[in-house]
């Protein structure tokens, strides 16, 4: 199943967070589909930052607070340590300076809060094959998206997390057989699911990973949080 880029509710990210009673800053929130899903799951407060005007207009109707503008320069109305989670769903690769973006937004994260990041994997095997046969080209979406300003592999993502003063708590991979899965059909979806549960994790953990998702925390924060009570 696929979603329009700005309207993706990101069930993969939803699975990595505890929504009930928590506060979220959704960086690059698009039309607010993920934020709306978090609110429906019981989030106390959801704010977002979005650059694209049309997407921001949609998100404004769904979020508690919507800031429209460039994450690196727009005025931010948030209080220090306001959020339980900072979400960067396929955002860092679009920024000229991912390190600076993390540095700017981390003060708004609670001491025991979590940062959730997803990025495309440049070592995804179809991309490597294209390089080997000199068939590189940009696309409108995916790993080779023409709007990507930075590239990530597993190790470069880990280094980015570490430079921000964060400790990696969890890493997951979204496995694919093909780079563009928009027309793979039901059989292709089943094959991808099977490969993602067998061959991918066992033999090609990084080469079949289309995307990495990580949860990180401050290095001096608790390793785990007790259930929230009201």
N, C-alpha and C positions, 0 to 999 in steps of 0.2 A: 504494500500500500504506500502511496506517496501523497504528499501534501504540497500546496504552494509554499514557496520558501518563507514568506512573511506570515503565513497562516498555520505553520507547523506547531502542533501542540506538544511535541517532543515527549512522547510517552517514555522514551529511554531516560530522559532527565527526570521525569516525574518519579521513576522507580528509585532514584538515588537520593531522594529527599523525604523528609517527614513534613508534610504540609500543615497538619492540624496544629493550630496555635502558634505558628511561626510567622516570621516576617521575611519578605524576599525583596531583593533588588534584581530585576531582570534586565541585564545589560544587553542592548540590541534586541528589544522585546518584540520587534516586528508589529504585527497586528494585535498582539496580546493573547494569542491562543493558549500558550503555556501558562501565562499569568492567570487567565480565566480558569483554566483547569485546576491550578493550585488553590484559587479562591473557592472553587466548588468542592475541593477536598478539605476545606476548613482552615486555610491560611488566614491569619489575623489581618495581615496588611501586605499588599503587593504594590511595589513601585516599579517603574520601568524607565529606561532611557532608549530613545529611538531617533535615528537621524533622518530617515525617509518620511517626508511630510504625509503622504497618503497613508502609510502604515501607521504612523503616529496618530492620525485622526481616528482610525479604527481602535487603536489601543486605548485611547483616552476614555472611551466609553466603557472599558472593561476593568481598568486598573484604578486603584485608589489615588495614585499620583503618577502622572506621566510627564517626563522631562523630554522635550524635543530639542535635539541638537547633537553636536559632536561630543562624544564622551570625554574627549581630552580638553575641551574648552568651555562647554556649556556650564552655566552656573547651576550648582547642585543645592537643593533646599533641604538636604538631609542632616540629621543630627549625628554626632559621633556615636559609633556602636549602636546604630539603629536597627540593623538587620541581622537575622539569624543566618541567612544565606545570601551570597552573591552568585548570580548565575551568568555565565558567559557561554551561551549556546551557539557555537560556530561564529564567534565574534573576534577572537584575538587574531586570527589569520587575516582579518580585514583592516587591521590597524597598523599604522606606521611604526608604533612603538608599544608592543604588548606589555613590556615591563613597566613602562610609565603608566599605562592604564591601570594595571594592578596596583601600583603604588598609590595612585590617586584615589582609588575606591576602597582600598583595604581599611582606612580609618573608619569607614561606616559599618564595618563588620564587628559584631560582638566578639568579645575575647574568646568565647568558646564556639564561635560561628564556623560555618563551612563555606568554602569556595568550590563551585561546581563548574568545570570547564569541559567543553567538547571541541575537538579540532579534527580536521581531515588528516589522514596519514599519507605523507608523500611517498612512503615506501610500499604503498599498496601495489600488489604485483602487476595489475594491468598498466599502471603508470610506469613502472620500471621496464616492462616489455616495450612500451612505446619509446622510451628513451633508448633502449638497446637497438631498436630497428630504425631509429631516427624519424619517428612519426609523432613527435611532440606537437600538440596544438592546444589552444585554450578553448574552454567551453563556457556555457552560461551557468553551469552549476557543477557541484562535485569537487573532487580534489583539484582539478585543473581549472577551476573557476577563474575567469579573467579578472575578477575584482580582488583576488587574494594578493596581499602585499607581503605576507610572511608565510613560510612553509614550516611544517612541523613533522617530526618523526617522534617515536616514543621517547628517545633519549633527549631530544631538544625540548620536548614538552616537560619532561622531568626537570631539566635544568631551569626552564622558565619558572616552574613552580618553586624550585629551591631558591632562586634569586629573589623571589618575592618574600622570602622568610616563611614559606609554607612547607608543611610536611605532607607527603602523599599518604592518604589514608586508604584510598581505594582506586583501582583502575579497571575499567571494562573496555571491551572492544566490540564494535559493531562489524560483524563479518559480512562480506559480500563475495559473490562469484564474479559479478560484472560491475563495472563502474556505473553504468546507467541501467537501473533496474525498472525503469518506467514501463517497459513493455515485455517483461519476462513471463507474465501470465502465472496461473496457479501452479503449474508444474515447476516453473523456475523458482517461484517463491518457496515451494517445498524443498527443492534441491538446495537452495541457499540456507534454509533453516537447518537442514540435515548437516550440511558442510560446516555451518557455524557451531554445531554441537559435537562434531567428530573430527574431521580432518583439520579444520582451522585451529582449534585450541591445542591439539596434540602435536601437529607438525609445522604449521605455518602461522603462528600466533600474530606475528607482525606483518607478514607479507599478505595475508588475507584480511587484515584489519583495514576496513575502509575509513574508520573513524575511532578515535580514542575518547573516552569519557573518564574524567577523574574527579574525585572528591578530595579536597585538601583542607588542612587546618593550620593555624599558627603553630610554629614549632614548640612554643611554650604553653599551648592550650591543652586542656584535658583530652586524652585519647578518645574518650567517648563521653556522651552526655546522658545523664539520667533522664527518664521520661519526664516531660513537663507536666506539672500539676498546677491547677488554677486555685 
